[in-house]
Amino acid sequence: MSLSRLLADVPESHFQAAWYYSIVLAAMVTLMAVGGGWIGAGVLRIWRAGDRAAAMVIAGAAAAALLFFGGALLAGIVGLINTNGQG
């Protein structure tokens, strides 16, 4: 089965749902990348200033938040890929 034939069989509502899902997932990836960079720079600055305990607390909280968003991202990816045309 060719790709064009496969796309022709997809209802318009499924295409629209996949389009919106992909926008949300791209926004999440961007949020995680930019936020992770800012967090890393901030923690490194605090670590170099000598306040290692505060840096570890901030890094731990940031890691927990990034894991939460990573789980939501993974759920979105699975939802986008694994629908098998069932909506």
DSSP file (Angstrom, degrees, kcal/mol; ACC not computed):
  #  RESIDUE AA STRUCTURE BP1 BP2  ACC     N-H-->O    O-->H-N    N-H-->O    O-->H-N    TCO  KAPPA ALPHA  PHI   PSI    X-CA   Y-CA   Z-CA
    1    1 A M              0   0    0      0, 0.0     2,-0.1     0, 0.0     0, 0.0   0.000 360.0 360.0 360.0 130.8    0.0    0.0    0.0
    2    2 A S     >  -     0   0    0      1,-0.1     4,-2.2     4,-0.0     5,-0.1  -0.378 360.0-115.3 -81.8 162.0    1.4    3.4   -1.0
    3    3 A L  H  > S+     0   0    0      1,-0.2     4,-2.6     2,-0.2     5,-0.2   0.879 115.6  53.1 -64.1 -39.8    1.6    6.4    1.3
    4    4 A S  H  > S+     0   0    0      1,-0.2     4,-1.8     2,-0.2    -1,-0.2   0.884 109.9  48.3 -65.3 -37.2   -0.8    8.4   -0.8
    5    5 A R  H  > S+     0   0    0      2,-0.2     4,-1.0     1,-0.2    -1,-0.2   0.899 111.6  50.2 -68.6 -39.5   -3.3    5.6   -0.7
    6    6 A L  H >< S+     0   0    0     -4,-2.2     3,-0.5     1,-0.2     4,-0.4   0.917 111.9  47.2 -63.6 -44.0   -2.9    5.3    3.1
    7    7 A L  H >< S+     0   0    0     -4,-2.6     3,-0.9     1,-0.2    -1,-0.2   0.827 106.2  58.8 -67.8 -31.7   -3.4    9.1    3.5
    8    8 A A  H 3< S+     0   0    0     -4,-1.8    -1,-0.2     1,-0.2    -2,-0.2   0.780 103.6  53.1 -67.7 -25.5   -6.5    9.0    1.3
    9    9 A D  T << S+     0   0    0     -4,-1.0    -1,-0.2    -3,-0.5    -2,-0.2   0.547  86.6  98.9 -86.5  -7.6   -8.1    6.5    3.6
   10   10 A V  S <  S-     0   0    0     -3,-0.9     5,-0.0    -4,-0.4    75,-0.0  -0.683  78.0-122.4 -83.5 126.4   -7.6    8.7    6.7
   11   11 A P     >  -     0   0    0      0, 0.0     4,-1.7     0, 0.0     3,-0.4  -0.275  20.7-116.2 -63.8 154.7  -10.7   10.7    7.7
   12   12 A E  H  > S+     0   0    0      1,-0.2     4,-2.4     2,-0.2     5,-0.2   0.857 113.7  58.0 -61.6 -35.7  -10.3   14.4    7.9
   13   13 A S  H  > S+     0   0    0      1,-0.2     4,-2.2     2,-0.2    -1,-0.2   0.864 104.7  50.8 -65.2 -35.1  -11.1   14.4   11.6
   14   14 A H  H  > S+     0   0    0     -3,-0.4     4,-2.4     2,-0.2    -1,-0.2   0.897 110.0  50.1 -68.5 -39.0   -8.2   12.0   12.3
   15   15 A F  H  X S+     0   0    0     -4,-1.7     4,-2.3     2,-0.2    -2,-0.2   0.921 111.4  48.3 -64.2 -43.0   -5.8   14.3   10.3
   16   16 A Q  H  X S+     0   0    0     -4,-2.4     4,-2.4     2,-0.2     5,-0.2   0.905 111.4  49.9 -64.8 -41.0   -6.9   17.3   12.3
   17   17 A A  H  X S+     0   0    0     -4,-2.2     4,-2.5     1,-0.2    -1,-0.2   0.917 111.9  48.0 -63.5 -42.3   -6.5   15.6   15.6
   18   18 A A  H  X S+     0   0    0     -4,-2.4     4,-2.4     2,-0.2    -1,-0.2   0.877 110.2  53.0 -65.5 -37.0   -3.0   14.4   14.6
   19   19 A W  H  X S+     0   0    0     -4,-2.3     4,-1.7     2,-0.2    -2,-0.2   0.938 112.2  43.4 -63.6 -47.0   -2.1   17.9   13.5
   20   20 A Y  H  X S+     0   0    0     -4,-2.4     4,-2.2     1,-0.2    -2,-0.2   0.896 112.7  53.0 -67.5 -39.3   -3.2   19.5   16.8
   21   21 A Y  H  X S+     0   0    0     -4,-2.5     4,-2.6     1,-0.2    -1,-0.2   0.919 108.1  50.9 -59.2 -43.8   -1.5   16.7   18.8
   22   22 A S  H  X S+     0   0    0     -4,-2.4     4,-2.3     1,-0.2    -1,-0.2   0.853 108.3  51.9 -66.9 -33.2    1.8   17.4   16.9
   23   23 A I  H  X S+     0   0    0     -4,-1.7     4,-2.1     2,-0.2    -1,-0.2   0.926 111.4  46.9 -65.7 -44.2    1.6   21.1   17.7
   24   24 A V  H  X S+     0   0    0     -4,-2.2     4,-2.1     1,-0.2    -2,-0.2   0.914 113.1  49.1 -63.4 -43.1    1.1   20.4   21.4
   25   25 A L  H  X S+     0   0    0     -4,-2.6     4,-2.4     1,-0.2    -1,-0.2   0.893 109.9  50.8 -65.9 -39.4    4.0   17.9   21.4
   26   26 A A  H  X S+     0   0    0     -4,-2.3     4,-2.2     1,-0.2    -1,-0.2   0.895 110.0  50.6 -64.5 -38.6    6.3   20.3   19.6
   27   27 A A  H  X S+     0   0    0     -4,-2.1     4,-2.6     2,-0.2    -2,-0.2   0.891 110.2  50.2 -65.2 -38.8    5.4   23.0   22.1
   28   28 A M  H  X S+     0   0    0     -4,-2.1     4,-2.6     2,-0.2    -2,-0.2   0.911 109.9  49.4 -66.1 -42.0    6.2   20.5   24.9
   29   29 A V  H  X S+     0   0    0     -4,-2.4     4,-2.4     2,-0.2    -2,-0.2   0.923 113.2  47.3 -62.3 -43.6    9.6   19.6   23.4
   30   30 A T  H  X S+     0   0    0     -4,-2.2     4,-2.6     2,-0.2     5,-0.3   0.921 112.1  49.9 -63.1 -44.5   10.4   23.3   23.0
   31   31 A L  H  X S+     0   0    0     -4,-2.6     4,-2.5     1,-0.2     5,-0.3   0.913 112.8  46.6 -60.5 -44.4    9.4   24.1   26.6
   32   32 A M  H  X S+     0   0    0     -4,-2.6     4,-2.3     2,-0.2    -1,-0.2   0.895 114.1  47.2 -67.5 -39.9   11.4   21.2   28.0
   33   33 A A  H  X S+     0   0    0     -4,-2.4     4,-1.9    -5,-0.2    -2,-0.2   0.948 117.7  40.2 -68.0 -48.5   14.5   22.1   26.0
   34   34 A V  H  X S+     0   0    0     -4,-2.6     4,-2.3     2,-0.2     5,-0.2   0.934 118.6  47.2 -67.0 -45.8   14.5   25.8   26.8
   35   35 A G  H  X S+     0   0    0     -4,-2.5     4,-2.7    -5,-0.3     5,-0.2   0.904 111.1  51.6 -62.6 -41.6   13.5   25.3   30.4
   36   36 A G  H  X S+     0   0    0     -4,-2.3     4,-2.6    -5,-0.3    -1,-0.2   0.883 110.0  49.9 -62.7 -38.3   16.1   22.6   30.9
   37   37 A G  H  X S+     0   0    0     -4,-1.9     4,-2.3     2,-0.2    -2,-0.2   0.918 112.2  46.6 -65.7 -44.0   18.8   24.9   29.5
   38   38 A W  H  X S+     0   0    0     -4,-2.3     4,-2.4     2,-0.2    -2,-0.2   0.910 113.9  48.6 -64.4 -42.0   17.7   27.8   31.8
   39   39 A I  H  X S+     0   0    0     -4,-2.7     4,-3.0     2,-0.2     5,-0.3   0.938 111.0  50.3 -63.6 -46.1   17.6   25.4   34.8
   40   40 A G  H  X S+     0   0    0     -4,-2.6     4,-2.3     1,-0.2    -2,-0.2   0.908 111.9  47.3 -59.8 -42.8   21.0   24.0   34.0
   41   41 A A  H  X S+     0   0    0     -4,-2.3     4,-2.0     2,-0.2    -1,-0.2   0.908 114.2  47.3 -65.5 -41.6   22.6   27.4   33.7
   42   42 A G  H  X S+     0   0    0     -4,-2.4     4,-2.3     2,-0.2    -2,-0.2   0.918 112.8  47.6 -66.5 -43.9   21.0   28.6   36.9
   43   43 A V  H  X S+     0   0    0     -4,-3.0     4,-2.9     1,-0.2    -2,-0.2   0.908 111.8  50.9 -64.4 -41.3   22.0   25.5   38.9
   44   44 A L  H  X S+     0   0    0     -4,-2.3     4,-2.5    -5,-0.3    -1,-0.2   0.900 109.9  50.1 -62.7 -40.2   25.6   25.7   37.5
   45   45 A R  H  X S+     0   0    0     -4,-2.0     4,-1.3     2,-0.2    -2,-0.2   0.913 113.5  45.1 -64.4 -42.5   25.8   29.4   38.5
   46   46 A I  H  X>S+     0   0    0     -4,-2.3     5,-1.4     2,-0.2     4,-0.5   0.902 112.5  52.1 -67.5 -40.9   24.6   28.6   42.1
   47   47 A W  H ><5S+     0   0    0     -4,-2.9     3,-1.2     1,-0.2    -2,-0.2   0.924 110.1  47.7 -60.6 -45.9   26.9   25.6   42.3
   48   48 A R  H 3<5S+     0   0    0     -4,-2.5    -1,-0.2     1,-0.3    -2,-0.2   0.768 103.4  62.8 -68.2 -25.1   29.9   27.7   41.3
   49   49 A A  H 3<5S-     0   0    0     -4,-1.3    -1,-0.3    -5,-0.2    -2,-0.2   0.635 120.0-109.5 -74.6 -12.7   28.9   30.4   43.8
   50   50 A G  T <<5S+     0   0    0     -3,-1.2     2,-1.5    -4,-0.5     3,-0.2   0.343  84.8 119.8 105.4  -6.6   29.4   27.8   46.6
   51   51 A D     >< +     0   0    0     -5,-1.4     4,-1.8     1,-0.2     5,-0.1  -0.590  29.0 161.5 -92.2  76.4   25.8   27.1   47.7
   52   52 A R  H  >  +     0   0    0     -2,-1.5     4,-2.2     1,-0.2    -1,-0.2   0.831  67.1  56.2 -69.5 -34.1   25.9   23.4   46.8
   53   53 A A  H  > S+     0   0    0     -3,-0.2     4,-2.1     2,-0.2    -1,-0.2   0.931 109.5  45.7 -64.9 -44.8   22.9   22.5   48.9
   54   54 A A  H  > S+     0   0    0      1,-0.2     4,-2.6     2,-0.2     5,-0.2   0.893 111.6  52.9 -64.6 -39.2   20.6   25.0   47.2
   55   55 A A  H  X S+     0   0    0     -4,-1.8     4,-2.5     1,-0.2    -1,-0.2   0.902 109.6  48.5 -63.2 -40.1   21.9   23.9   43.8
   56   56 A M  H  X S+     0   0    0     -4,-2.2     4,-2.4     2,-0.2    -2,-0.2   0.892 111.7  49.1 -67.8 -39.2   21.1   20.2   44.6
   57   57 A V  H  X S+     0   0    0     -4,-2.1     4,-2.4     2,-0.2     5,-0.2   0.931 114.1  45.4 -65.2 -45.1   17.6   21.1   45.8
   58   58 A I  H  X S+     0   0    0     -4,-2.6     4,-2.5     1,-0.2    -2,-0.2   0.914 113.4  49.9 -65.0 -42.4   16.9   23.1   42.7
   59   59 A A  H  X S+     0   0    0     -4,-2.5     4,-2.4    -5,-0.2    -1,-0.2   0.894 111.5  49.2 -63.9 -39.3   18.3   20.4   40.4
   60   60 A G  H  X S+     0   0    0     -4,-2.4     4,-2.2     2,-0.2    -2,-0.2   0.918 112.9  46.0 -66.0 -43.8   16.2   17.7   42.1
   61   61 A A  H  X S+     0   0    0     -4,-2.4     4,-2.2     2,-0.2    -2,-0.2   0.899 114.2  49.0 -65.5 -39.6   13.0   19.7   41.8
   62   62 A A  H  X S+     0   0    0     -4,-2.5     4,-2.8    -5,-0.2    -2,-0.2   0.898 109.7  51.6 -66.5 -40.2   13.8   20.6   38.2
   63   63 A A  H  X S+     0   0    0     -4,-2.4     4,-2.3     2,-0.2    -2,-0.2   0.903 109.6  50.1 -63.5 -40.2   14.6   16.9   37.4
   64   64 A A  H  X S+     0   0    0     -4,-2.2     4,-2.1     2,-0.2    -2,-0.2   0.919 112.3  47.4 -63.5 -42.7   11.2   15.9   38.9
   65   65 A A  H  X S+     0   0    0     -4,-2.2     4,-2.6     2,-0.2     5,-0.2   0.914 112.1  49.1 -65.0 -42.5    9.4   18.5   36.8
   66   66 A L  H  X S+     0   0    0     -4,-2.8     4,-2.4     1,-0.2    -1,-0.2   0.862 109.9  52.0 -66.6 -34.4   11.2   17.5   33.6
   67   67 A L  H  X S+     0   0    0     -4,-2.3     4,-2.2     2,-0.2    -1,-0.2   0.893 109.2  50.7 -66.2 -38.4   10.4   13.8   34.3
   68   68 A F  H  X S+     0   0    0     -4,-2.1     4,-2.1     2,-0.2    -2,-0.2   0.953 113.7  43.4 -62.0 -49.7    6.7   14.8   34.7
   69   69 A F  H  X S+     0   0    0     -4,-2.6     4,-2.5     1,-0.2    -2,-0.2   0.861 111.4  55.5 -65.5 -34.1    6.7   16.7   31.4
   70   70 A G  H  X S+     0   0    0     -4,-2.4     4,-2.5    -5,-0.2    -1,-0.2   0.885 107.3  49.5 -64.3 -38.4    8.7   13.9   29.8
   71   71 A G  H  X S+     0   0    0     -4,-2.2     4,-2.4     2,-0.2    -2,-0.2   0.902 111.4  48.3 -65.7 -41.1    6.0   11.4   30.9
   72   72 A A  H  X S+     0   0    0     -4,-2.1     4,-2.1     2,-0.2    -2,-0.2   0.891 111.9  50.5 -64.8 -38.3    3.3   13.6   29.5
   73   73 A L  H  X S+     0   0    0     -4,-2.5     4,-2.4     2,-0.2    -2,-0.2   0.919 110.1  49.3 -64.2 -44.1    5.3   14.0   26.3
   74   74 A L  H  X S+     0   0    0     -4,-2.5     4,-2.6     1,-0.2     5,-0.2   0.905 110.1  51.1 -62.9 -41.6    5.7   10.2   26.0
   75   75 A A  H  X S+     0   0    0     -4,-2.4     4,-2.4     1,-0.2    -1,-0.2   0.890 110.7  49.6 -62.9 -38.6    1.9    9.7   26.6
   76   76 A G  H  X S+     0   0    0     -4,-2.1     4,-2.1     2,-0.2    -2,-0.2   0.899 110.6  49.1 -66.3 -40.6    1.2   12.2   23.8
   77   77 A I  H  X S+     0   0    0     -4,-2.4     4,-2.5     2,-0.2     5,-0.3   0.930 112.4  47.7 -64.5 -45.3    3.6   10.5   21.4
   78   78 A V  H  X S+     0   0    0     -4,-2.6     4,-3.0     1,-0.2    -2,-0.2   0.912 112.2  50.3 -62.6 -41.7    2.0    7.1   22.2
   79   79 A G  H  < S+     0   0    0     -4,-2.4    -1,-0.2    -5,-0.2    -2,-0.2   0.857 112.5  47.5 -63.9 -34.6   -1.4    8.6   21.7
   80   80 A L  H  < S+     0   0    0     -4,-2.1     3,-0.3    -5,-0.1    -2,-0.2   0.889 122.8  31.7 -73.3 -39.6   -0.4   10.1   18.4
   81   81 A I  H >< S+     0   0    0     -4,-2.5     3,-0.7     1,-0.2    -2,-0.2   0.868 115.5  53.2 -87.0 -38.8    1.2    7.0   17.0
   82   82 A N  T 3< S+     0   0    0     -4,-3.0    -1,-0.2    -5,-0.3    -2,-0.1   0.029  73.9  98.4 -96.1  27.6   -0.8    4.1   18.5
   83   83 A T  T >   -     0   0    0     -3,-0.3     3,-2.0    -4,-0.1    -1,-0.2   0.751  66.3-155.0 -83.5 -22.7   -4.4    5.1   17.6
   84   84 A N  T <   -     0   0    0     -3,-0.7    -2,-0.1     1,-0.3    -3,-0.1   0.815  68.8 -58.5  53.7  34.3   -4.4    2.7   14.5
   85   85 A G  T 3  S+     0   0    0      1,-0.1    -1,-0.3   -71,-0.1   -71,-0.1   0.641 111.3 119.3  75.6  12.7   -7.1    4.9   12.9
   86   86 A Q    <         0   0    0     -3,-2.0    -2,-0.1   -72,-0.0    -1,-0.1   0.413 360.0 360.0 -93.8   3.1   -9.5    4.4   15.8
   87   87 A G              0   0    0    -73,-0.0    -3,-0.1     0, 0.0    -4,-0.0   0.451 360.0 360.0  90.7 360.0   -9.7    8.1   16.7
